[in-house]
Amino acid sequence: MECAKCKNIIEKDSKFCPNCGEKIKAFEIKEDIGGKIIADMEKLLTILEAKKKEENEKKYPCPFCNRKISIQALKSKLNEEKQVPKKSSAQ
């Protein structure tokens, strides 16, 4: 590989030219690509979190009272139903 500034021959993995100290551009390009990928991933995570929140806020018919309620409220209602002790018919 060759330094763009002084034309000195340098090793492939060099980040700087040992002759003139110039930063090698190949590493800047790799860093920019990595930064772009990270930014894209963060954007996708934000979108996924918004979709999840939107899905949790959707209203569905309650199987007990047929009112429209959110998934979170339905889960809570189902948990309450499981925790309420059933009356025994043996008494």
N, C-alpha and C positions, 0 to 999 in steps of 0.2 A: 504494500500500500504506500501511497505517496502523500506527503503533506501538501495541502493546497497553497500554503503561503511560501514555504522555502524549497519545496520540491524534494525534500530529504526523504529517503526511503525509511518507512517506519513499520513496526510490527502490526499485524491485523487487529490485535486486541488493545492497542494503545488508545488512550483517551486524549492524550496531549502529545505533541511533537517533542521529542527529547532535544532537538536542535534549537527550535525557536519558541517552543512553549505554546504554539497555536492549538486551540481545542479542535479535536477531530469531529467533523460534521456528522459522521455516521452515527455517533452516540447521541447526538441531539435529536436526530430523526427517530431513533428507537425510543427515546424518552418521550417525545411528542406523541408517538403512537400509543405508548403505555398510558399517558395522561388522558388521551382521548378515550381509550377503552375504559378506564376507570370512571370518567365522566359519563360515558354511555351506560355503564352498569348502575351508577347512582341514579341516573334518570329512570332506568327500567325499574329499579327498586321503588322509587317514588310512585311510579305508575301502578305497580303491583299493590303497594300499600293502599293507594286510593281505591283501586278495584275491590280489595278485600273489605275496606270500610264501607264502600257502596253496597257490596253484597250483604254485609251484616246489617245494614240499615233497611234493606228491602223488607216489605211486609208480605207475610204469608198467612193463610187461614189457620187459626188455632184448631187443633183436632178436638179440643174440649168444648170450646164455646163458639167457634167459627168466626171470631173476630179476627181482623187482620193485625198481626203482631210481627215484630222483628225476630230474626233467628235467635238473637241473644235472649229475648224475652221468652221465646219458646223453649230454649234450653233450660232457662231458669224454672219455667213452669214444669217441665218434665222432671227436673231434679227435685222440686217440691213434692211432686206426686210420688216419687220413689221414696222420699223420706217420711211421708205421712204414714204412721202405723195403720195397718188395715184392721178394721173391727172384726173380731172373731165371731163366728156364728154359733160357736159351742156354748156361749153363755146363756 
